[in-house]
Amino acid sequence: MGNSLKAIVAFVPFNKCQKYLLEDLEEMPVDKMVDLSGRQLRRLPLHICSFRELVKLYLSDNNLNYLPPELEQLQNLQILALDFNNFKALPLVVCTLKQLCILYLGNNKLCSLPLELRLLQNLKTLWIESNCLQCLPEVVCELSLLRILHAGSNALRTLPPQLQCLQELRTIWLSGNLLSEFPPVLLDMPFLEVIDVDRNSIRFFPSLAHLPGLKLVIYDHNPCRNAPKVAKGVRRVGRWSEETPEPRKRSGAVIDITLDEKPLLPPAAKAEPE
C-alpha cells in the first residue's frame, strides 16, 4: 500500500478504514510481536490492547501524539518503539508497563520526561535521541538496571551528578549536543564501556585512563586541543587518536565497533531484550 494512500485513509476513523491500514491484523500473532511502523497511524487501534500476551510493539514512524489508557493491559510488553512520532509528552500509560526492557522515544518533540518513568525498574535500554531536551531528566538516574542510554542530538549542556548511581550503565551516547566540557560525572563511572561525545563543543579532555571498564571513546568533531588519555587497549575515535606527532585530518569513515556487547540497533532491527 502506498504511503500517500495510507495517509489519506489514516484521517478516516471508520472501522473498515482502520482495518485496511492494519491489513487484517485481528488476532494475537504467534510470535507475540506487532509491527505497525510506517502505517501513518494517528491513533492506536484499541483492539491491539487486547493482545495481553504481547511482548513487542513497534509503532515507529507514524503520526501518534496520544496513546489510549487501555494500553495498560499489555503488562507483558518488553519492547515498545514510539520513535519518529509527534509526542510532545510521554503518555503516562507507558509508565505502567513495568516489564519494559527497551523503550525507543527518539525523534519526537519531548522537552521532559515524567517522574512516573521511575516505575520502569526493568528498563535496560532507553533511546531519547533527537528530541528537545535541554537537560537530562533526573528521573533517568533512577532507572537502576539501565545499561544503554542514547541521548544524542538534543540540547544537553551538562549531565546530572546523580547519573553515577546507574552502576549498570555500560554505554552512553551523547553525540550532537551542546556540551562545552567533558561531563565530570562520567569520570566517576568506572563501569562505563562506551562513551560517545562526538559533535559537541568540548575544548579539553581530561584523562580517562583511570576508567577500567572503558573499551571505546568517540570524541571526534569537537574543537579540542588534546586527545583524551586512555588505558592500553581502549579504542579512541577522534583527532590525534593514533598519537601521531601532528594532528591528522580524519576521513569520517564508518566506525567498526568490535566489542563484546555491541550497542543495540534501531527498532527496524527488531532488537531482542537483554
C-alpha positions, 0 to 999 in steps of 0.5 A: 500500500502506498504511503500517500494512500495510507495517509489519506485513509489514516484521517478516516476513523471508520472501522473498515478504514482502520482495518485496511491500514492494519491489513487484517491484523485481528488476532494475537500473532504467534510470535507475540510481536506487532509491527505497525511502523510506517502505517501513518497511524494517528491513533492506536487501534484499541483492539491491539490492547487486547493482545495481553500476551504481547511482548513487542510493539513497534509503532515507529514512524507514524503520526501518534501524539496520544496513546489510549489508557487501555494500553495498560493491559499489555503488562507483558510488553518488553519492547515498545518503539514510539520513535519518529512520532509527534509526542510532545509528552510521554503518555503516562500509560507507558509508565505502567508497563513495568516489564519494559526492557527497551523503550525507543522515544527518539525523534519526537518533540519531548522537552521532559520526561515524567517522574512516573518513568521511575516505575520502569525498574526493568528498563535496560535500554532507553533511546531519547535521541533527537528530541528537545531536551535541554537537560537530562531528566533526573528521573533517568538516574533512577532507572537502576538496571539501565545499561544503554542510554542514547541521548544524542542530538538534543540540547544537553549542556551538562549531565546530572551528578546523580547519573553515577548511581546507574552502576549498570550503565555500560554505554552512553551516547551523547553525540550532537549536543551542546556540551562545552566540557567533558561531563565530570560525572562520567569520570566517576563511572568506572563501569562505563564501556562506551562513551560517545561525545562526538559533535559537541563543543568540548575544548579539553579532555581530561584523562580517562585512563583511570576508567577500567571498564572503558573499551571505546571513546568517540570524541571526534568533531569537537574543537579540542586541543588534546586527545583524551588519555586512555588505558592500553587497549581502549579504542579512541575515535577522534583527532590525534587518536593514533598519537601521531606527532601532528594532528591528522585530518580524519576521513569520517569513515564508518566506525567498526565497533568490535566489542563484546556487547555491541550497542543495540540497533534501531527498532527496524532491527527488531532488537531482542531484550537483554 
